[in-house]
Amino acid sequence: MARSSAPCCEVRFLVLHTYPDGIKAYGHERLTIPIGRRGKPVKKMRLIPAERAHALARKLQGQFGTTVSVL
């Protein structure tokens, strides 16, 4: 099989999971918020370059009651 020689960039989705009760356990409510290129919530999932998605994830991690996922 031939591989294309065109430059490519891996793209990812960035999602912020928020737990309103502060409890990250089965059966508790979880809100899933897609995050866009500028680090702001958006209505639907957007593709982001992988380097930018991981940089935003590092910035957003550590907030109480949240989990950050790069899909």
N, CA, C and O atoms as a CHARMM CRD file, in Angstrom:
* protein
*
  284
    1    1 MET  N      0.83300  -1.18300   0.00000 PROA 1      0.00000
    2    1 MET  CA     0.00000   0.00000   0.00000 PROA 1      0.00000
    3    1 MET  C      0.87200   1.23900   0.00000 PROA 1      0.00000
    4    1 MET  O      1.90800   1.27900   0.66400 PROA 1      0.00000
    5    2 ALA  N      0.46400   2.22100  -0.72500 PROA 2      0.00000
    6    2 ALA  CA     1.20600   3.47700  -0.80200 PROA 2      0.00000
    7    2 ALA  C      0.72500   4.43700   0.27900 PROA 2      0.00000
    8    2 ALA  O     -0.46900   4.53600   0.56200 PROA 2      0.00000
    9    3 ARG  N      1.67000   5.13100   0.86700 PROA 3      0.00000
   10    3 ARG  CA     1.32800   6.14900   1.85800 PROA 3      0.00000
   11    3 ARG  C      1.42200   7.51000   1.20300 PROA 3      0.00000
   12    3 ARG  O      2.30800   7.75200   0.38400 PROA 3      0.00000
   13    4 SER  N      0.52600   8.38400   1.55500 PROA 4      0.00000
   14    4 SER  CA     0.57700   9.72500   0.99400 PROA 4      0.00000
   15    4 SER  C      1.71300  10.49900   1.65400 PROA 4      0.00000
   16    4 SER  O      1.99100  10.32000   2.83900 PROA 4      0.00000
   17    5 SER  N      2.35600  11.34700   0.88800 PROA 5      0.00000
   18    5 SER  CA     3.46900  12.12700   1.41900 PROA 5      0.00000
   19    5 SER  C      3.02900  13.52200   1.85800 PROA 5      0.00000
   20    5 SER  O      3.85800  14.35800   2.21700 PROA 5      0.00000
   21    6 ALA  N      1.72600  13.76300   1.82700 PROA 6      0.00000
   22    6 ALA  CA     1.21500  15.06600   2.23400 PROA 6      0.00000
   23    6 ALA  C      1.40800  15.24400   3.74100 PROA 6      0.00000
   24    6 ALA  O      1.28700  14.28100   4.49700 PROA 6      0.00000
   25    7 PRO  N      1.70700  16.46900   4.18000 PROA 7      0.00000
   26    7 PRO  CA     1.86800  16.66900   5.62900 PROA 7      0.00000
   27    7 PRO  C      0.54200  16.44400   6.34000 PROA 7      0.00000
   28    7 PRO  O     -0.51500  16.85900   5.86500 PROA 7      0.00000
   29    8 CYS  N      0.61800  15.78600   7.48000 PROA 8      0.00000
   30    8 CYS  CA    -0.60600  15.53200   8.22900 PROA 8      0.00000
   31    8 CYS  C     -0.38000  15.87300   9.68900 PROA 8      0.00000
   32    8 CYS  O      0.74700  15.85500  10.18400 PROA 8      0.00000
   33    9 CYS  N     -1.44900  16.17600  10.35400 PROA 9      0.00000
   34    9 CYS  CA    -1.40700  16.51900  11.76900 PROA 9      0.00000
   35    9 CYS  C     -2.47700  15.69100  12.46200 PROA 9      0.00000
   36    9 CYS  O     -3.62700  15.66500  12.02500 PROA 9      0.00000
   37   10 GLU  N     -2.10300  15.02100  13.53100 PROA 10     0.00000
   38   10 GLU  CA    -3.10000  14.26900  14.26500 PROA 10     0.00000
   39   10 GLU  C     -4.06900  15.24700  14.90100 PROA 10     0.00000
   40   10 GLU  O     -3.66900  16.29000  15.41900 PROA 10     0.00000
   41   11 VAL  N     -5.34300  14.89900  14.85600 PROA 11     0.00000
   42   11 VAL  CA    -6.36600  15.76000  15.45500 PROA 11     0.00000
   43   11 VAL  C     -7.10800  14.98500  16.53200 PROA 11     0.00000
   44   11 VAL  O     -7.25500  13.76600  16.44300 PROA 11     0.00000
   45   12 ARG  N     -7.56300  15.68200  17.52700 PROA 12     0.00000
   46   12 ARG  CA    -8.22900  15.07900  18.66700 PROA 12     0.00000
   47   12 ARG  C     -9.42900  15.92600  19.08700 PROA 12     0.00000
   48   12 ARG  O     -9.58700  17.07300  18.66700 PROA 12     0.00000
   49   13 PHE  N    -10.26300  15.32400  19.92500 PROA 13     0.00000
   50   13 PHE  CA   -11.35400  16.02900  20.57800 PROA 13     0.00000
   51   13 PHE  C    -10.93900  16.27300  22.02600 PROA 13     0.00000
   52   13 PHE  O    -10.22600  15.45800  22.61200 PROA 13     0.00000
   53   14 LEU  N    -11.37400  17.37600  22.59800 PROA 14     0.00000
   54   14 LEU  CA   -11.10000  17.68400  24.00100 PROA 14     0.00000
   55   14 LEU  C    -12.43100  17.80000  24.71800 PROA 14     0.00000
   56   14 LEU  O    -13.30400  18.56300  24.30400 PROA 14     0.00000
   57   15 VAL  N    -12.58600  17.03600  25.80000 PROA 15     0.00000
   58   15 VAL  CA   -13.84200  16.99400  26.53400 PROA 15     0.00000
   59   15 VAL  C    -13.56500  17.21300  28.01500 PROA 15     0.00000
   60   15 VAL  O    -12.61900  16.65000  28.56600 PROA 15     0.00000
   61   16 LEU  N    -14.39000  18.03000  28.65300 PROA 16     0.00000
   62   16 LEU  CA   -14.29800  18.29500  30.08300 PROA 16     0.00000
   63   16 LEU  C    -15.49600  17.63800  30.75600 PROA 16     0.00000
   64   16 LEU  O    -16.64100  17.95600  30.43400 PROA 16     0.00000
   65   17 HSD  N    -15.23800  16.71900  31.69200 PROA 17     0.00000
   66   17 HSD  CA   -16.29600  16.05900  32.44900 PROA 17     0.00000
   67   17 HSD  C    -16.40400  16.77700  33.79200 PROA 17     0.00000
   68   17 HSD  O    -15.42400  16.86600  34.53200 PROA 17     0.00000
   69   18 THR  N    -17.58900  17.28700  34.10300 PROA 18     0.00000
   70   18 THR  CA   -17.81600  18.00700  35.35300 PROA 18     0.00000
   71   18 THR  C    -18.77200  17.20800  36.23100 PROA 18     0.00000
   72   18 THR  O    -19.79800  16.71300  35.76500 PROA 18     0.00000
   73   19 TYR  N    -18.42300  17.09200  37.48800 PROA 19     0.00000
   74   19 TYR  CA   -19.23100  16.37600  38.46100 PROA 19     0.00000
   75   19 TYR  C    -19.81800  17.40200  39.43200 PROA 19     0.00000
   76   19 TYR  O    -19.11100  17.86100  40.33000 PROA 19     0.00000
   77   20 PRO  N    -21.10600  17.77600  39.27400 PROA 20     0.00000
   78   20 PRO  CA   -21.70600  18.81600  40.11300 PROA 20     0.00000
   79   20 PRO  C    -21.67200  18.49700  41.60900 PROA 20     0.00000
   80   20 PRO  O    -21.51700  19.40300  42.42700 PROA 20     0.00000
   81   21 ASP  N    -21.81700  17.22200  41.97400 PROA 21     0.00000
   82   21 ASP  CA   -21.80000  16.84600  43.38600 PROA 21     0.00000
   83   21 ASP  C    -20.37800  16.77700  43.93000 PROA 21     0.00000
   84   21 ASP  O    -20.18100  16.73300  45.14500 PROA 21     0.00000
   85   22 GLY  N    -19.38800  16.76800  43.04300 PROA 22     0.00000
   86   22 GLY  CA   -18.00100  16.64600  43.46300 PROA 22     0.00000
   87   22 GLY  C    -17.56900  15.21600  43.69800 PROA 22     0.00000
   88   22 GLY  O    -16.44400  14.97600  44.13800 PROA 22     0.00000
   89   23 ILE  N    -18.45000  14.24700  43.41100 PROA 23     0.00000
   90   23 ILE  CA   -18.14500  12.83000  43.64800 PROA 23     0.00000
   91   23 ILE  C    -17.97700  12.14100  42.30200 PROA 23     0.00000
   92   23 ILE  O    -18.90700  12.10000  41.49800 PROA 23     0.00000
   93   24 LYS  N    -16.78200  11.59900  42.05900 PROA 24     0.00000
   94   24 LYS  CA   -16.49000  10.89100  40.81300 PROA 24     0.00000
   95   24 LYS  C    -16.70900   9.40300  41.04200 PROA 24     0.00000
   96   24 LYS  O    -15.74600   8.65100  41.18900 PROA 24     0.00000
   97   25 ALA  N    -17.95300   8.97700  41.07300 PROA 25     0.00000
   98   25 ALA  CA   -18.27100   7.58100  41.30500 PROA 25     0.00000
   99   25 ALA  C    -19.46100   7.17300  40.43800 PROA 25     0.00000
  100   25 ALA  O    -20.21800   8.01400  39.95400 PROA 25     0.00000
  101   26 TYR  N    -19.60200   5.86500  40.25800 PROA 26     0.00000
  102   26 TYR  CA   -20.71300   5.33200  39.47200 PROA 26     0.00000
  103   26 TYR  C    -22.03900   5.74900  40.08700 PROA 26     0.00000
  104   26 TYR  O    -22.21900   5.69300  41.30300 PROA 26     0.00000
  105   27 GLY  N    -22.95800   6.16600  39.23900 PROA 27     0.00000
  106   27 GLY  CA   -24.28500   6.53300  39.69500 PROA 27     0.00000
  107   27 GLY  C    -24.46600   8.00800  39.99800 PROA 27     0.00000
  108   27 GLY  O    -25.59100   8.45700  40.21500 PROA 27     0.00000
  109   28 HSD  N    -23.38000   8.77100  40.01600 PROA 28     0.00000
  110   28 HSD  CA   -23.48700  10.20200  40.25900 PROA 28     0.00000
  111   28 HSD  C    -23.52500  10.94700  38.93100 PROA 28     0.00000
  112   28 HSD  O    -22.99200  10.48000  37.92400 PROA 28     0.00000
  113   29 GLU  N    -24.15600  12.10000  38.94500 PROA 29     0.00000
  114   29 GLU  CA   -24.34700  12.89300  37.73300 PROA 29     0.00000
  115   29 GLU  C    -23.00900  13.39000  37.18500 PROA 29     0.00000
  116   29 GLU  O    -22.13000  13.80700  37.93900 PROA 29     0.00000
  117   30 ARG  N    -22.87300  13.33600  35.84500 PROA 30     0.00000
  118   30 ARG  CA   -21.68000  13.83300  35.17300 PROA 30     0.00000
  119   30 ARG  C    -22.11400  14.63700  33.95200 PROA 30     0.00000
  120   30 ARG  O    -22.89900  14.15200  33.13800 PROA 30     0.00000
  121   31 LEU  N    -21.61500  15.84600  33.82100 PROA 31     0.00000
  122   31 LEU  CA   -21.88600  16.69400  32.66000 PROA 31     0.00000
  123   31 LEU  C    -20.67700  16.64000  31.74000 PROA 31     0.00000
  124   31 LEU  O    -19.54300  16.81400  32.18800 PROA 31     0.00000
  125   32 THR  N    -20.91500  16.40100  30.45400 PROA 32     0.00000
  126   32 THR  CA   -19.83800  16.34200  29.47400 PROA 32     0.00000
  127   32 THR  C    -19.88500  17.60700  28.63600 PROA 32     0.00000
  128   32 THR  O    -20.89100  17.89100  27.98600 PROA 32     0.00000
  129   33 ILE  N    -18.79300  18.36700  28.65000 PROA 33     0.00000
  130   33 ILE  CA   -18.72800  19.64800  27.94700 PROA 33     0.00000
  131   33 ILE  C    -17.60900  19.59200  26.91200 PROA 33     0.00000
  132   33 ILE  O    -16.44200  19.48400  27.28800 PROA 33     0.00000
  133   34 PRO  N    -17.93400  19.66300  25.60800 PROA 34     0.00000
  134   34 PRO  CA   -16.86300  19.71100  24.60500 PROA 34     0.00000
  135   34 PRO  C    -16.15400  21.07100  24.64200 PROA 34     0.00000
  136   34 PRO  O    -16.78800  22.10600  24.84300 PROA 34     0.00000
  137   35 ILE  N    -14.84500  21.05100  24.44700 PROA 35     0.00000
  138   35 ILE  CA   -14.02700  22.26100  24.48800 PROA 35     0.00000
  139   35 ILE  C    -13.46300  22.51700  23.09300 PROA 35     0.00000
  140   35 ILE  O    -13.02400  21.58700  22.41600 PROA 35     0.00000
  141   36 GLY  N    -13.47700  23.77800  22.66500 PROA 36     0.00000
  142   36 GLY  CA   -12.98300  24.15900  21.34300 PROA 36     0.00000
  143   36 GLY  C    -11.51300  24.54100  21.34000 PROA 36     0.00000
  144   36 GLY  O    -10.81900  24.36800  22.34200 PROA 36     0.00000
  145   37 ARG  N    -11.03900  25.06100  20.21400 PROA 37     0.00000
  146   37 ARG  CA    -9.62500  25.39300  20.02400 PROA 37     0.00000
  147   37 ARG  C     -9.10900  26.45900  20.97100 PROA 37     0.00000
  148   37 ARG  O     -7.92800  26.46100  21.31900 PROA 37     0.00000
  149   38 ARG  N     -9.96600  27.35300  21.38700 PROA 38     0.00000
  150   38 ARG  CA    -9.53400  28.45000  22.25700 PROA 38     0.00000
  151   38 ARG  C     -9.71000  28.13800  23.73800 PROA 38     0.00000
  152   38 ARG  O     -9.47400  28.99600  24.59000 PROA 38     0.00000
  153   39 GLY  N    -10.12400  26.90800  24.04600 PROA 39     0.00000
  154   39 GLY  CA   -10.30300  26.52300  25.43200 PROA 39     0.00000
  155   39 GLY  C    -11.65100  26.89800  26.00300 PROA 39     0.00000
  156   39 GLY  O    -11.85400  26.83600  27.21600 PROA 39     0.00000
  157   40 LYS  N    -12.57100  27.28500  25.14500 PROA 40     0.00000
  158   40 LYS  CA   -13.92300  27.68000  25.58200 PROA 40     0.00000
  159   40 LYS  C    -14.90800  26.55100  25.25900 PROA 40     0.00000
  160   40 LYS  O    -14.70100  25.81600  24.29400 PROA 40     0.00000
  161   41 PRO  N    -15.97300  26.40300  26.05000 PROA 41     0.00000
  162   41 PRO  CA   -16.99400  25.40000  25.74100 PROA 41     0.00000
  163   41 PRO  C    -17.68300  25.70700  24.40900 PROA 41     0.00000
  164   41 PRO  O    -17.95300  26.86400  24.08900 PROA 41     0.00000
  165   42 VAL  N    -17.96100  24.65600  23.64400 PROA 42     0.00000
  166   42 VAL  CA   -18.66800  24.77800  22.36700 PROA 42     0.00000
  167   42 VAL  C    -19.86800  23.83400  22.37800 PROA 42     0.00000
  168   42 VAL  O    -19.97100  22.97000  23.24900 PROA 42     0.00000
  169   43 LYS  N    -20.78000  23.99700  21.40600 PROA 43     0.00000
  170   43 LYS  CA   -22.00000  23.19900  21.38900 PROA 43     0.00000
  171   43 LYS  C    -21.76700  21.76700  20.91600 PROA 43     0.00000
  172   43 LYS  O    -22.39700  20.84200  21.42900 PROA 43     0.00000
  173   44 LYS  N    -20.87200  21.56700  19.94500 PROA 44     0.00000
  174   44 LYS  CA   -20.59300  20.21300  19.48100 PROA 44     0.00000
  175   44 LYS  C    -19.08700  19.99600  19.42300 PROA 44     0.00000
  176   44 LYS  O    -18.31700  20.95600  19.38500 PROA 44     0.00000
  177   45 MET  N    -18.67200  18.74400  19.41400 PROA 45     0.00000
  178   45 MET  CA   -17.24800  18.42400  19.46500 PROA 45     0.00000
  179   45 MET  C    -16.52600  18.92800  18.21500 PROA 45     0.00000
  180   45 MET  O    -17.00700  18.75800  17.09400 PROA 45     0.00000
  181   46 ARG  N    -15.37600  19.54700  18.42400 PROA 46     0.00000
  182   46 ARG  CA   -14.56600  20.09000  17.33100 PROA 46     0.00000
  183   46 ARG  C    -13.21300  19.40300  17.31700 PROA 46     0.00000
  184   46 ARG  O    -12.66000  19.08000  18.36900 PROA 46     0.00000
  185   47 LEU  N    -12.68500  19.18100  16.12700 PROA 47     0.00000
  186   47 LEU  CA   -11.35000  18.61100  16.00500 PROA 47     0.00000
  187   47 LEU  C    -10.30600  19.68100  16.28900 PROA 47     0.00000
  188   47 LEU  O    -10.41200  20.80800  15.80700 PROA 47     0.00000
  189   48 ILE  N     -9.28900  19.31700  17.08200 PROA 48     0.00000
  190   48 ILE  CA    -8.22400  20.22700  17.47900 PROA 48     0.00000
  191   48 ILE  C     -6.90200  19.52800  17.17800 PROA 48     0.00000
  192   48 ILE  O     -6.81600  18.31300  17.35700 PROA 48     0.00000
  193   49 PRO  N     -5.86800  20.23700  16.72900 PROA 49     0.00000
  194   49 PRO  CA    -4.55800  19.60000  16.57600 PROA 49     0.00000
  195   49 PRO  C     -4.11600  18.98000  17.90000 PROA 49     0.00000
  196   49 PRO  O     -4.35100  19.54900  18.96600 PROA 49     0.00000
  197   50 ALA  N     -3.48100  17.82100  17.82900 PROA 50     0.00000
  198   50 ALA  CA    -3.14500  17.04900  19.02400 PROA 50     0.00000
  199   50 ALA  C     -2.30300  17.83600  20.01800 PROA 50     0.00000
  200   50 ALA  O     -2.57400  17.78500  21.21800 PROA 50     0.00000
  201   51 GLU  N     -1.29200  18.56300  19.55500 PROA 51     0.00000
  202   51 GLU  CA    -0.43600  19.33100  20.46600 PROA 51     0.00000
  203   51 GLU  C     -1.24100  20.36900  21.24200 PROA 51     0.00000
  204   51 GLU  O     -1.04400  20.54800  22.44400 PROA 51     0.00000
  205   52 ARG  N     -2.13900  21.04600  20.55100 PROA 52     0.00000
  206   52 ARG  CA    -2.96500  22.07200  21.19200 PROA 52     0.00000
  207   52 ARG  C     -3.93900  21.43700  22.18800 PROA 52     0.00000
  208   52 ARG  O     -4.16000  21.98300  23.26900 PROA 52     0.00000
  209   53 ALA  N     -4.52300  20.28500  21.82900 PROA 53     0.00000
  210   53 ALA  CA    -5.46800  19.61000  22.71800 PROA 53     0.00000
  211   53 ALA  C     -4.78500  19.18500  24.01700 PROA 53     0.00000
  212   53 ALA  O     -5.35600  19.34700  25.09600 PROA 53     0.00000
  213   54 HSD  N     -3.57600  18.64800  23.92500 PROA 54     0.00000
  214   54 HSD  CA    -2.86600  18.22000  25.12900 PROA 54     0.00000
  215   54 HSD  C     -2.42400  19.41900  25.96700 PROA 54     0.00000
  216   54 HSD  O     -2.41400  19.34100  27.19500 PROA 54     0.00000
  217   55 ALA  N     -2.05900  20.52000  25.32000 PROA 55     0.00000
  218   55 ALA  CA    -1.68500  21.73100  26.06200 PROA 55     0.00000
  219   55 ALA  C     -2.88500  22.28100  26.83300 PROA 55     0.00000
  220   55 ALA  O     -2.75100  22.67200  27.99300 PROA 55     0.00000
  221   56 LEU  N     -4.05400  22.31100  26.19700 PROA 56     0.00000
  222   56 LEU  CA    -5.26300  22.77700  26.88100 PROA 56     0.00000
  223   56 LEU  C     -5.65200  21.82800  28.00900 PROA 56     0.00000
  224   56 LEU  O     -6.11500  22.27600  29.05800 PROA 56     0.00000
  225   57 ALA  N     -5.47100  20.52600  27.80700 PROA 57     0.00000
  226   57 ALA  CA    -5.80500  19.55400  28.84900 PROA 57     0.00000
  227   57 ALA  C     -4.92900  19.76400  30.08000 PROA 57     0.00000
  228   57 ALA  O     -5.41700  19.69400  31.20700 PROA 57     0.00000
  229   58 ARG  N     -3.63800  20.02200  29.87000 PROA 58     0.00000
  230   58 ARG  CA    -2.75500  20.28900  31.00600 PROA 58     0.00000
  231   58 ARG  C     -3.18000  21.54400  31.75200 PROA 58     0.00000
  232   58 ARG  O     -3.09500  21.60500  32.97800 PROA 58     0.00000
  233   59 LYS  N     -3.63900  22.55300  31.00100 PROA 59     0.00000
  234   59 LYS  CA    -4.08400  23.80400  31.61400 PROA 59     0.00000
  235   59 LYS  C     -5.37000  23.60800  32.42000 PROA 59     0.00000
  236   59 LYS  O     -5.53000  24.21100  33.48100 PROA 59     0.00000
  237   60 LEU  N     -6.28400  22.77100  31.92700 PROA 60     0.00000
  238   60 LEU  CA    -7.58800  22.58900  32.55800 PROA 60     0.00000
  239   60 LEU  C     -7.58700  21.55300  33.68200 PROA 60     0.00000
  240   60 LEU  O     -8.50900  21.53500  34.49700 PROA 60     0.00000
  241   61 GLN  N     -6.57800  20.69900  33.73800 PROA 61     0.00000
  242   61 GLN  CA    -6.58900  19.65100  34.76300 PROA 61     0.00000
  243   61 GLN  C     -6.35500  20.23700  36.15000 PROA 61     0.00000
  244   61 GLN  O     -5.79200  21.32300  36.29500 PROA 61     0.00000
  245   62 GLY  N     -6.78500  19.52000  37.13700 PROA 62     0.00000
  246   62 GLY  CA    -6.56600  19.94000  38.51900 PROA 62     0.00000
  247   62 GLY  C     -7.69000  20.75000  39.12500 PROA 62     0.00000
  248   62 GLY  O     -7.62200  21.10100  40.30300 PROA 62     0.00000
  249   63 GLN  N     -8.72400  21.05900  38.35600 PROA 63     0.00000
  250   63 GLN  CA    -9.85100  21.76400  38.93100 PROA 63     0.00000
  251   63 GLN  C    -10.70000  20.76900  39.73000 PROA 63     0.00000
  252   63 GLN  O    -10.87900  19.62700  39.30600 PROA 63     0.00000
  253   64 PHE  N    -11.21800  21.19600  40.87400 PROA 64     0.00000
  254   64 PHE  CA   -12.01000  20.30500  41.71800 PROA 64     0.00000
  255   64 PHE  C    -13.27300  19.86100  41.01200 PROA 64     0.00000
  256   64 PHE  O    -13.98500  20.68700  40.44200 PROA 64     0.00000
  257   65 GLY  N    -13.56500  18.56000  41.04000 PROA 65     0.00000
  258   65 GLY  CA   -14.80000  18.01800  40.47700 PROA 65     0.00000
  259   65 GLY  C    -14.80600  17.92200  38.97500 PROA 65     0.00000
  260   65 GLY  O    -15.87900  17.86600  38.37300 PROA 65     0.00000
  261   66 THR  N    -13.63400  17.90100  38.33500 PROA 66     0.00000
  262   66 THR  CA   -13.58300  17.78500  36.88000 PROA 66     0.00000
  263   66 THR  C    -12.55300  16.75500  36.44600 PROA 66     0.00000
  264   66 THR  O    -11.60800  16.44700  37.17300 PROA 66     0.00000
  265   67 THR  N    -12.75500  16.23400  35.25000 PROA 67     0.00000
  266   67 THR  CA   -11.80700  15.35200  34.59800 PROA 67     0.00000
  267   67 THR  C    -11.69900  15.81700  33.15400 PROA 67     0.00000
  268   67 THR  O    -12.70600  16.18300  32.54800 PROA 67     0.00000
  269   68 VAL  N    -10.49800  15.80900  32.59700 PROA 68     0.00000
  270   68 VAL  CA   -10.26600  16.24300  31.22900 PROA 68     0.00000
  271   68 VAL  C     -9.90800  15.01700  30.38400 PROA 68     0.00000
  272   68 VAL  O     -9.06800  14.21400  30.79200 PROA 68     0.00000
  273   69 SER  N    -10.53200  14.86300  29.21200 PROA 69     0.00000
  274   69 SER  CA   -10.23700  13.75300  28.31600 PROA 69     0.00000
  275   69 SER  C     -9.85800  14.28300  26.94900 PROA 69     0.00000
  276   69 SER  O    -10.49000  15.20000  26.42400 PROA 69     0.00000
  277   70 VAL  N     -8.81600  13.69200  26.38000 PROA 70     0.00000
  278   70 VAL  CA    -8.43600  13.97000  24.98900 PROA 70     0.00000
  279   70 VAL  C     -8.74700  12.70500  24.22500 PROA 70     0.00000
  280   70 VAL  O     -8.09600  11.67900  24.42100 PROA 70     0.00000
  281   71 LEU  N     -9.74600  12.77200  23.35100 PROA 71     0.00000
  282   71 LEU  CA   -10.20400  11.59100  22.61100 PROA 71     0.00000
  283   71 LEU  C     -9.68500  11.60200  21.19800 PROA 71     0.00000
  284   71 LEU  O     -9.97100  10.68400  20.42800 PROA 71     0.00000
